[in-house]
Amino acid sequence: MQTITISGKARQKVGKVASKADRAAGNIPCVLYAGNEVVHFTSTISELRGILYTPKFYKAIVNIDGTTHEALLKDVQMHPVTEEIKHIDFHKLVPGVKVIVEVPINIVGQSPGVKEGGKLLVKVRRVRIKATPENLRDTIDVDISELKLGQSFKVRDIKADGFEILNSPAIPLVSVEITRALKSAATEAAKAGAAEKKK
């Protein structure tokens, strides 16, 4: 899967006073959770921008004073008014240990229903999965090449290879809606057909 590298420096002091000083210096307090181990460090918005402001799903390679850790972004705390980033949590990835994440869907193929004039509706943009770090992926493919008018691609239709899907199987991810224009055209066609039979 795609990775993004983040550089940071270990924090010598922690707590509210230290965090305030870090933010005043242009740094963002961060924590890397690794089981019973907790690593406190700081980074900058320029280092973190790539993983914070994107709809994509990345694995982070966190480099803290020369020591690297594979991790996932866990939580971002922001100021309720200014939206200034106050604190960030990362979860360290351990080989063989499963994690729960939300992965964006990736629509592939062309729907016959859309070609006929239907409207493609994306109802769920991320799927919740459980997997080991080795089986994590950037996206979950949703193949719409067989979707006809009025049909949906549901969670149960995902081909789960190496991971467990935690969403309800009946939830529709993508559907092809019959538009008003198509309904009107169908109604007019039916009327015309009925009129022809009467003649």
C-alpha positions as CSV (number, residue, x, y, z in Angstrom):
1,M,0.0,0.0,0.0
2,Q,1.0,3.6,-0.4
3,T,3.2,5.1,2.3
4,I,4.1,8.6,3.4
5,T,7.2,9.5,5.5
6,I,6.9,11.8,8.5
7,S,9.9,13.1,10.4
8,G,9.6,14.0,14.1
9,K,11.7,14.7,17.2
10,A,11.3,13.0,20.5
11,R,9.8,15.2,23.2
12,Q,11.8,15.6,26.3
13,K,8.9,17.0,28.3
14,V,5.2,16.3,28.2
15,G,2.1,17.9,29.7
16,K,0.0,21.0,29.1
17,V,2.9,23.5,29.6
18,A,5.3,21.6,27.4
19,S,2.6,21.1,24.7
20,K,1.8,24.8,24.7
21,A,5.5,25.6,24.3
22,D,5.8,23.1,21.4
23,R,2.8,24.7,19.6
24,A,4.2,28.2,20.2
25,A,7.4,27.0,18.5
26,G,5.5,25.8,15.4
27,N,5.5,22.2,16.4
28,I,2.6,19.7,16.8
29,P,2.6,17.3,19.8
30,C,2.1,13.7,18.7
31,V,1.9,10.3,20.3
32,L,2.7,6.9,18.8
33,Y,0.9,4.1,20.6
34,A,2.6,0.7,20.4
35,G,0.9,-1.7,22.8
36,N,2.2,-0.8,26.2
37,E,4.8,1.5,24.8
38,V,4.0,5.2,24.2
39,V,6.3,7.4,22.2
40,H,5.9,11.2,22.5
41,F,7.3,13.3,19.7
42,T,6.7,16.5,17.8
43,S,6.4,17.2,14.0
44,T,5.4,20.1,11.8
45,I,2.4,20.9,9.7
46,S,4.6,20.8,6.6
47,E,5.6,17.2,7.5
48,L,2.1,16.1,8.4
49,R,0.1,17.9,5.6
50,G,0.3,15.0,3.2
51,I,-1.4,12.6,5.6
52,L,-3.9,15.1,7.1
53,Y,-5.4,16.8,4.1
54,T,-6.1,13.9,1.8
55,P,-9.0,11.5,1.2
56,K,-6.5,8.7,0.5
57,F,-5.5,6.0,2.9
58,Y,-1.8,5.9,3.7
59,K,0.6,4.0,5.9
60,A,2.9,6.4,7.7
61,I,6.6,5.8,8.1
62,V,7.3,7.8,11.2
63,N,11.0,8.7,11.6
64,I,11.7,9.8,15.1
65,D,15.3,10.9,15.6
66,G,16.5,8.3,13.1
67,T,14.3,5.4,14.4
68,T,11.5,4.5,12.0
69,H,8.0,3.1,12.9
70,E,5.2,1.9,10.6
71,A,2.0,3.4,11.8
72,L,-1.5,4.6,11.0
73,L,-3.1,7.9,11.7
74,K,-5.4,7.3,14.6
75,D,-6.8,10.6,15.8
76,V,-6.5,14.3,15.2
77,Q,-7.5,16.8,17.9
78,M,-8.4,20.3,16.7
79,H,-9.4,23.6,18.3
80,P,-13.2,23.8,18.1
81,V,-13.1,27.4,16.8
82,T,-9.9,28.0,14.9
83,E,-9.5,24.4,13.8
84,E,-5.8,24.6,14.7
85,I,-4.3,21.1,15.1
86,K,-3.6,20.6,18.8
87,H,-2.5,17.0,19.0
88,I,-2.2,13.9,16.8
89,D,-2.2,10.2,17.7
90,F,-0.6,7.4,15.7
91,H,-1.1,3.6,16.1
92,K,2.1,1.5,15.5
93,L,1.7,-1.4,13.2
94,V,2.9,-4.8,14.4
95,P,3.4,-7.6,11.9
96,G,0.6,-10.3,12.3
97,V,-1.5,-8.1,14.7
98,K,-4.8,-7.1,13.2
99,V,-6.0,-3.5,13.1
100,I,-9.4,-1.9,12.3
101,V,-9.3,0.8,9.7
102,E,-11.6,2.6,7.3
103,V,-10.5,2.3,3.6
104,P,-12.0,4.3,0.7
105,I,-13.8,2.5,-2.0
106,N,-12.5,2.6,-5.6
107,I,-15.1,2.4,-8.4
108,V,-14.0,0.4,-11.4
109,G,-15.8,-0.6,-14.6
110,Q,-18.7,0.9,-16.5
111,S,-22.3,0.3,-15.5
112,P,-24.7,-0.7,-18.3
113,G,-27.4,1.1,-16.3
114,V,-25.5,4.4,-16.4
115,K,-25.0,4.0,-20.2
116,E,-28.8,3.7,-20.5
117,G,-29.2,7.1,-18.7
118,G,-29.2,6.0,-15.0
119,K,-27.5,8.1,-12.3
120,L,-24.7,6.5,-10.3
121,L,-25.1,7.2,-6.6
122,V,-22.2,6.6,-4.2
123,K,-23.8,6.0,-0.8
124,V,-20.8,4.9,1.2
125,R,-17.3,6.1,0.5
126,R,-15.4,4.1,3.1
127,V,-15.5,0.5,4.2
128,R,-14.5,-0.6,7.7
129,I,-12.1,-3.6,7.6
130,K,-10.0,-5.7,10.0
131,A,-6.7,-7.0,8.7
132,T,-3.0,-7.5,9.6
133,P,-0.6,-4.9,8.3
134,E,0.5,-7.3,5.6
135,N,-3.0,-7.4,4.2
136,L,-3.9,-3.7,4.4
137,R,-4.7,-2.0,1.1
138,D,-5.1,1.6,-0.1
139,T,-8.6,1.1,-1.5
140,I,-11.4,-1.5,-1.8
141,D,-12.5,-2.1,-5.4
142,V,-16.2,-1.8,-6.2
143,D,-16.8,-3.2,-9.7
144,I,-20.0,-1.7,-11.3
145,S,-19.6,-3.4,-14.7
146,E,-22.7,-5.5,-14.1
147,L,-24.9,-2.9,-12.5
148,K,-28.2,-2.4,-14.4
149,L,-30.8,0.3,-13.8
150,G,-32.2,0.1,-10.3
151,Q,-29.5,-2.2,-9.0
152,S,-27.0,-1.8,-6.2
153,F,-23.5,-3.0,-5.3
154,K,-23.7,-4.1,-1.6
155,V,-21.1,-4.8,1.0
156,R,-21.6,-8.5,0.6
157,D,-20.5,-8.2,-3.1
158,I,-17.0,-7.1,-2.1
159,K,-14.3,-9.8,-2.7
160,A,-12.6,-9.9,0.6
161,D,-9.2,-11.4,0.2
162,G,-7.1,-11.5,3.4
163,F,-9.3,-9.1,5.3
164,E,-12.6,-9.1,7.2
165,I,-15.3,-6.6,6.4
166,L,-17.1,-5.1,9.5
167,N,-19.9,-3.3,7.7
168,S,-23.3,-4.9,7.5
169,P,-23.5,-7.1,4.4
170,A,-26.8,-5.6,3.3
171,I,-25.6,-2.0,3.1
172,P,-25.6,-0.7,-0.5
173,L,-22.3,1.1,-1.4
174,V,-23.2,2.2,-4.9
175,S,-26.5,2.2,-6.8
176,V,-27.8,3.1,-10.3
177,E,-30.8,5.3,-9.9
178,I,-33.6,5.5,-12.5
179,T,-33.8,9.2,-13.2
180,R,-37.1,11.2,-13.6
181,A,-36.3,11.6,-17.3
182,L,-36.1,7.9,-17.8
183,K,-39.3,7.3,-15.8
184,S,-41.1,9.9,-17.9
185,A,-39.8,8.4,-21.1
186,A,-40.9,5.0,-20.0
187,T,-44.4,6.4,-19.1
188,E,-44.7,8.1,-22.5
189,A,-43.6,5.0,-24.3
190,A,-46.2,2.9,-22.4
191,K,-48.9,5.5,-23.3
192,A,-47.9,5.5,-26.9
193,G,-47.9,1.7,-27.0
194,A,-51.4,1.6,-25.4
195,A,-52.7,4.1,-27.9
196,E,-51.3,2.0,-30.8
197,K,-53.1,-1.1,-29.6
198,K,-56.5,0.8,-29.5
199,K,-56.2,1.8,-33.1
